[in-house]
Amino acid sequence: MVDVSAKLPTLRRAVAEGFVVMAPATLKVLRDETGPKGEVLSVARVAGILAAKKCGELIPLCHPLPVEQVTVDFELLEPDRVRIVATATITAKTGIEMEALTAVSVAGLTVIDMFKAIDPAMQIDGVRLLEKTGGKSDYKAK
C-alpha cells in the first residue's frame, strides 16, 4: 500500500458513472417493475453502497476507509440503458475514487444478476470517474 502517513486528512469526494446496456424490452420490464426478482433498483442501490464500504477488502492494496457517505442513483435512458451514478465522501488522508467506482460496478452487476434470466446479453459499459475533489489535486472528466 502507498504510505499516506505524512498526509493531512482533507474532505474528499468522488463521483463515478457507468451504464448497464440491455434490450429495450428489458428496460421496459425494469421501468414497469415487473421483473421476477422484485425491486431491482432498490436492491442494486443497497449493493452499491455495501460494495463501497467493502472496497478495501475487494481491491488489493486499496486502503480500507471509513466511508462517511455514499449515494447510488439511477437514470433510465431510452431505448436500452440504465445510467448509474455513485458519489462517495470522506475526510481522510487518501482518495475515495475506488469506492465510487466499486459502487457503480457492483450496482451494475446486481442489475445484471436480477435480469440475467430475461436478458443474458446485458453488459456494463463506460465505468469511469467523473470528478474528484480534495487531496493534492482535483479532477473533472471532459
N, C-alpha and C positions, 0 to 999 in steps of 0.2 A: 504494500500500500504506500501511497505517497505520504510523506511526512508533512502534516499540517500543523504541528505543534507550535510553530512560531507565528502562525496567522492569528489575527483577531477575529472573533465572531462578528459577522455582519448579517443583516437581513437579506435573505436570498430568495428569489422567486424564479420559477421556470415554467414555461408553457410549451406543451408539445401537442402535436396533432397526428392523426392517422386516419385511414379510411378502410372500411370493410366494403369490398365490392361484391355484389350479389346479383342474381337475376332480378329483373323488375318485379316478377311475381313474388319473390321472397321479400322484397321491400314492402310490398303491399301487405303481406302477412304480418310483418313487423309493425307497420303503421296501424293495422287493424287489431293488433294484439290477439291474434287467433292461432299463434304457434302452439305446438304440442307441449312445450316446457314452461309455459307461463310468461311472466313479465320479464322479457328478455333484457330490456334496457336497465331496469332496476337491478337485476342480478349482475349485469355487466358493470354497472356503476360501483357496486359494492366490491366486485372482484378487482376492479382497477384500483380502488382505494386501498384494499388489502395488499395488493401487489406493490404499491408504492411504499407501504410500511415495511414490507419484507425485502425490499430491493437489495440491501446489504447482504442478505442470505442467498440471493439468487445469482448475483453477478460477482465473480471472483475479483478480489482486490477493491471492491466498492465499499466505501466507508459505511458502516451501519449508522443511520441518522435517526434522531428522534423527530420525525416529521411532525410539523405543527399544524399543517392544513393541506388537504388535497381535495380538489373537486374534479369530477369527471362529467362532462356534458356531451350530449349527442345532438346531431342535426341530420335529419333525413333529407337526402338530396336526390331528387328525381333525376333520372329514372332508376338508378341502380346502386346507390351507395349510402353509407352512413358515415358522417364525419364525427370523429371522436376528438375532443379537446380536454386535456388534463392540465391542471395548474397545481403546483406544489410550492409551499412556502415553509421557510425555516430560518431561524437565527443560528448560524453555525460558522465553522471555520472552512467548510468545503461546500461545493455546489450541490444543487438538488435536481440537476438536469436528468440524471439517470432515473430518479424516482418518477418524474413526469413522463418520461419515455416508457418506462415499465408499466405505468398505469394505463397508458394508451394501448400498449401491446397486449396486455392481459385482458383489458376490456374488449378489445377486438377478438381475441381468441375465445372469449366467453360467448360473444355473439355467434361466432362460427360453431362453437360446440352446441349451442342451443338450437341451431338451424341446420346442422350437418345432414340430418335425415331428409330435409326438404331440398337442400341445395349444396351438394358436396363440392361444387366448383368455386365456392366463395374464397376470397383471398384478402389478405391485409396488404395495403398499399400506402406508400407515401408517409411512413412514420418518420417524423423529423422534429427537431427543436425549432419552435417559433421564436422564442425570446428567453433571455435570462438576464436577471439584474442582481446586483450585489457582488461582492468579491472584488477581484482585481480589475475585471472588465465586464462590460455589458455586451449583449449580442441581440440582434434583431434580424430574423430571416428576411431576405428580399423577395 
